[in-house]
Amino acid sequence: MNNLIKTFSIIMVPVLMIGCSAPKKAELSSGNVPENAIEEVSQINAAALQGQHDVLADAEYLQGKSYLSDAKRALKQGDANEVVLENAAIAKAFFQDASKKANSRKSSANRILKARASAISAGVRKSDALIESMMDIDDDLKSETSQFSRSLSPEDFSELQK
């Protein structure tokens, strides 16, 4: 009996770990058409960028962006529709998680987000060098605010704004 319990434990622990590690999927309102799913999630991605989720919830946003890229690549390569749809659904779930996290952090980062929005409106995303610089500033911002859990001092705000 004791050996049976040990054997069962050895088998079930990895199975449970694998089952728990699968990313969650969101329901796609576009149905089972891969092109429509990619368009739907691409629009969510664009809205996430507009809402600055790439800095407010970078981990979730980057995961969503990665799965969206995987879905686009799978479609282009002619992979099965299920592969495209699964990647799109996972991307949507990550973008939704990013949205929730970003919305909870916006109030503590309002001043810097306005300055960042101005830079984006001025065309910072049109230049690779400026994108690189903005990403460095974003990293500093996340570090200085401990992932937006505390506010910036006026001095730090001024430095980052420059």
N, C-alpha and C positions, 0 to 999 in steps of 0.2 A: 504494500500500500504506500509506504514511504517513497519507494522508487517511482511509483506511478505519479505521485505528487511532484516529485523533482522533474520527471520527464515532461509533465504537463506544464510546469513553470518554465522550463527551458524553451519549450515551443511557443507558449503564449506571450511571454514578455516581448520577444522581437516582433511578433505579429501585432500586438497592441501598439508598440512604438511606431511601426510603419503606418498603421492605420491612423494614428494621431498626428503624424507629421505631414499628411497630405494637405496641400493648400485648399482653402475653401473656395467655392465658386459662387458667383452671383448669377441670378437669373438674367438671361439676355432677353430684352424686349423685342429684339429683332428677329426672333425665331431661329430656325435652323439653316439660314442662308449665311454661309461664311463671310461673304463680302459685306452683307448688312451688319453682321456682328462686329467686324473690324471697323466699319464706319461708326457704329454706335460707340464702341470703346474709344475710338480715336477722338470723337467729340467730347467724351468724358475726360480724356487726357488733356485736350485743349482747354477745357474749363478748369481743370486742376492746375494747369500752368498759369492761367489767368488769375486764379485764386492764390497763387504762390505756394501751392502745396509741395512743390519741389524743395522748398526750404523749410516750411513749417512741419512737414511730415516726410522728410526725405527718404527714410528707409522704405516706407510703404509705397511712396510714389515711385521710387526706383524699381521696386519689385513689379509694380503694375506696368511700368514702361518696358521692362524686360519681357514680361509675358505677352504684352502687345506686340513687341518686335518678333517674338517667337511665332505668334499667330500670323503675322504678316509674312514671315519667311516661309511658314508651312503652306500658306495659301499660294505663294509664288512658286514653290517647289512642287505643287500639286499633291500635297499630302492629303490624307483622308479628311473629310469634313469634320469628323469628330475631334481630330487633333486641333484643327483651327478653332473650332467652337469651344473646346475645353480651355485652350490658352486664352482666348478672349474672355471667357467667363471668369477665369482666375484673375486676369488683369483687371477686370471690372471690380471684382471683390477687393483687390488691393487699392484701387483708386477710391473706392467707397471708404475703406479704412483710413486712407490718407485724408479724405475729406473730414471725417469725424475728428481725427486728431488735430488737423489744421484749424478747424473751427474752435476747438477748445483752447488753442494757443494764440489765436489772433489778437485777443484783447491785450495780452502782455507784450505783443510785438507791433502794436499799431503804428507807432512813429516810424520805426525802421521799415515797415512794410510799405508805407507811403513813399518813403525815399526810394526804396527798391522799385516800386511801381513806376515812379517817374523815370528811373534809369531804363526800365524795360520799354516804356512808352517812347523814350528817346532813341530806341533802336539798339540797345545793348546786345540783343540776341542776333543781330545781323552780322556780327564779327566774331570769329573764333577767338581772337585775342581778348576781346571784351568779355566773352562768355567765360573764358578761363579765369579772368580777373574777378568776375562776379562770383564764380564758384569758390574762389579763395576767400572772398569776403564773406560769402555764405557760411563757409566752414568756421571762420573767425566768429561770426555772429552766433552760430550754434554753440560754440565753445564758451563765448563770453556770457551767454544767457543760460548755460547748462540746459540746452535743448528747450529754451523758452520757459524754463521754470522760474526764472527771476528776471527782473527788468535791468536794462542797461543804465549805467550811470550817465549823466549828461556828457562827460568827457568821452566815454566809450562810444556813445551814440554819435557824437560829433566826428570822431575819428572814422567810424564805419560809414557815416554819411558822405564823407569826403571821397 
